[in-house]
Amino acid sequence: MNRITAIDVRDVRFPTSRQLDGSDAMNPDPDYSAAYVVLRTDAGEEGHGFVFTIGRGNDVQTAAIGSLSHLVVGRDADEVVADLGRFARDLVRDSQLRWLGPEKGVLHMAVGAVVNAAWDLRCQRDGKPLWKLLADLSPEEVVDLVDFRYLTDVLDRDRALDLLRAAADGKADRERVLREEGFPAYTTTPGWLGYDDEKLARLCREAVADGFDHVKLKVGASLEDDVRRCRIARDVLGPDVTISVDANQRWEVAEAIRWVGELTRFGIRWIEEPTSPDDILGHRAVREAVAPVQVATGEHVHNRVMFKQLLAAGAIDVCQIDATRVGGVNENIAILLLAAQHGVPVSPHAGGVGLCELVQHLAMFDHIALGTPLTGRWIEYVDHLHEHFVVPTDVRGARYYPPVRPGTGARMHPRSLADHTFPDGPVWAQHA
Amino acid sequence: MNRITAIDVRDVRFPTSRQLDGSDAMNPDPDYSAAYVVLRTDAGEEGHGFVFTIGRGNDVQTAAIGSLSHLVVGRDADEVVADLGRFARDLVRDSQLRWLGPEKGVLHMAVGAVVNAAWDLRCQRDGKPLWKLLADLSPEEVVDLVDFRYLTDVLDRDRALDLLRAAADGKADRERVLREEGFPAYTTTPGWLGYDDEKLARLCREAVADGFDHVKLKVGASLEDDVRRCRIARDVLGPDVTISVDANQRWEVAEAIRWVGELTRFGIRWIEEPTSPDDILGHRAVREAVAPVQVATGEHVHNRVMFKQLLAAGAIDVCQIDATRVGGVNENIAILLLAAQHGVPVSPHAGGVGLCELVQHLAMFDHIALGTPLTGRWIEYVDHLHEHFVVPTDVRGARYYPPVRPGTGARMHPRSLADHTFPDGPVWAQHA
C-alpha cells in the first residue's frame, strides 16, 4: 500500500506591506502569506496546497492544518485520490474539530488546504492540470465530489446531474476555444488605496495598454477620495472600459447605498463587499437600492450554506468564489453548481499570493463543464508574486490561458518557500 | 502604570467521552475542554476566561488566543477595564487577524475569551459578580460597550438607549426578586443520545423530583429511537412538564420538517438546531412549517450579524446565546439588545464545562436591565463538572440563584487546571 506519511506545514509570508501592495479600506497593510501544506506518500509523491492569509495569524492557520493529521496520515493514498468526495467529507465531519466552526474560519480553511493538496496529488498522478482533470469527469463523478448536506432544499444530486448533463453538448468545443482564446481577466493592480493619484493614472494607462477592458478600484475609506479616484480612472480609461469598485466590507447598509449612489455617475459595474459578508439580507437591501449597479461578494463567504442563501435570497449579482476560503475544490464545485442553478455569473476573487494560480482552474471548469458563458465573467488578476510559483499564470492580452502542466497551481518554488519562511527565513530574519 | 504583563494560555480537557456524557446526533464522543486564558498585571491581578471546545482542536484554539498577545500585553490595565468597549473593538479590528474570520470561528472565539478575561479582571476590582456589575451600568455605559458595526440598519445606539431607558423602571425590584426566587432553569441531563432507556427514565424522574418543569432531549440520529424516547419521557414526566428537543444540526430543511412532525404529538415546545446554524432562510422555512413547535438556535451562531438576520428574518422563536462562541460579553450584549428589540425571548445555551457558570450572568442582566420577563425563558442546566469552578452555579429547585462572589464565573480551581492539562496532566498522562 502507498500510504500518506506526513502533512508538512510551513508558515510562509511575503512582506508586501512595505510597498502598500494590497492596501484597501479594511486591510491597510497586509503581508500576503500562505499556510502551506505538503502531503507526502511512501512512494515519494507530493501534493501541495495552502491557505492564503494576510500575515498575523498565519501561524494559527498552520496549526489548524496540522490538527487534521490524524485524519490523513496513514491513509492509503490510492483510496484518497480515487474518492476525493469521501476524503473531503471525512475532514469536515470530525465532530470534535467541527465544533470550532462549524465549517467556517480557520478550521474550515485548513480542511480546504488539505483537500486541495490531495487534488494536487491526483493531478500529478494523472498528469493533468486541475481544470482539465475536472472537465474530463463525468457528471456522475462530479456530483460524487459534492457534499449536498444543507443544500438539498435548493440543490440536490439529481438537480446537479441535470445541470451537468444539460451542458454536456459543446464541452469539447468550449475547451478548444478556451485553449485558443483564454478566459477574460479584469485587473485590480491599479486600484489599491495606498497608491497615489499619479500611480493610479499610470497603472490605469498600463492596464489599457495590456488589453484589459475591466478595472477594479478599492473604495470606502473617504468618499471625497473615492470620487476623485473614480474620476481619474474614468478619464484615463475612457468610456468603454468597465470599472468596478470594492469596499472590502467597510460600510453599513445605508452607508453603502448612499456611497454607491455618489459613485454611480462614473459608470460602475459592480460594488464588491459593500458590508459584512455575513449580512445576506443586508446585501439584498443594497442590491435593491443600487441597481443597475450590481452587487458582488464571496471572497469571505465561508461555506456553501452561505452561498446558498445569498443566491436564493437574490442578494448578489456576481458570485466571487475564492480558492482557499472554503473547504477546497469540492465545496467550490458545490458553489459553482448553486450559482449555475440560479443563473448568477461567477467572477472569481484572486490576487493575494497564488490565488490567481489556483482559482483559474475552477473558473475554466465552470465554463467547460457547466457551459457558463465567457461574456460578463472575468477572473480577477493582480500581477504580484507569480514568480514564486512552479506553474505561474499565463495571462496575455487580459486573458488567462489554461495551464498545461499538471497540478492545481499551488506549488511554490522550494527557494521561495525557504526564503519567506516566517520568522526564520532570510527575508524576515534580515528585517528583524 | 499597572500594565497587563501576560496572556497565559492552557489546554484543559475533561475525558467526558468515557461515559458518553454530552453525546448527541452530531457529537457522539465529546471531551469537554477549555482553551483557558489568564490575563496578568504588574500589580498581581488576574482575569480569567476561556473558550469551550469539545476536544481535538483545543490546541488550535489556545494558539489563537496566544496570537492576540500583541494587542493586549503592555496595555494599561486601568484603561482597559475603564473602556471595555474600546478594548473589544480593538481585538476584533486587527486587520490581519480579521482575515481569518472575519468575526467567526477560532479567531473570534479567541477574542471572546480575552474580552471575557478582561471583564473578570474588572469584576475582581469592583468586587462584583458580572451580572451585578452590568446591571448597575447606566444605559449610556451599556451602549458604549457595543460594537454597532453592521447592525445599524436594524439597531443603532439611539434605539438601544431607548430599549434600556424604557426598562429602567423596576430594575431594583427585578433584582430583588431575582435574588429571592432565582432564574428558571431547564435540564438537558436526562436526554443525551448515548444513554439507554432506563437511564433516560430514571433521570427524567430525578429531574421532576429536583423541581424541573422543562426537560430537553437530544434527537436526530434515528426517528424510531426518538419516538420511543419522547414517549418514555412524556410518560415519566406527565403532561405538565415542558419537553424540548435538540437535533444539533443533523437535518436537511425538509427532513427537519418531517421529523418534527412525527414528534409533535408528544407535546414539543421547541426544536433546537434543526439544521446548519448558517441557514437563516432554512430556519425560517422550518419555523413556518412546524409551528406551533418553536424553532430555537444560537449556540453555534458565530456573531451579532448572523443573529441580526435570524431575528429580522423571523427565523427563530428562541434566541440561544452562548457565552464563548461570540466575541465575549460585549457582543452578547449586542445580541440581547437585538433580541429584546424583536421581542424574541433569550434562553441561553449552557452545559459543557463552565458554560452555566458564565452565561447565567448574561441572562440575569437581560432580565434586570432590559426588563425581559422570567416566564417562557430558561437557562439550560446540565449537572456536570461544576465542581471544578471557584464559583460554581447555585441551582436549587430548578432555579439559578445569582452568584454573590465577584467574577464572571470563569475561574477554575488551580488543581482542576493542573490535573486536566492536555496532554501532560495526570488525568491524561495516566490514560495514555
Interface residues (C-beta under 8 A of the other chain):
Chain A: M26 N27 P28 D29 P30 D31 T53 I54 G55 R56 G57 D59 V60 Q61 A63 A64 S67 H70 D94 S95 Q96 L97 R98 W99 L100 G101 P102 E103 K104 G105 V106 L107 H108 M109 R149 Y150 T152 D153 Q249 E252 V253 A254 T275 S276 P277 D278 D279 I280 L281 G282 A285 H300 H302 N303 V305 M306 K308 Q309 A312 A313
Chain B: M26 N27 P28 D29 P30 D31 T53 I54 G55 R56 G57 D59 V60 Q61 A63 A64 S67 H70 D94 S95 Q96 L97 R98 W99 L100 G101 P102 E103 K104 G105 V106 L107 H108 M109 R149 Y150 T152 D153 Q249 E252 V253 A254 T275 S276 P277 D278 D279 I280 L281 G282 A285 H300 H302 N303 V305 M306 K308 Q309 A312 A313
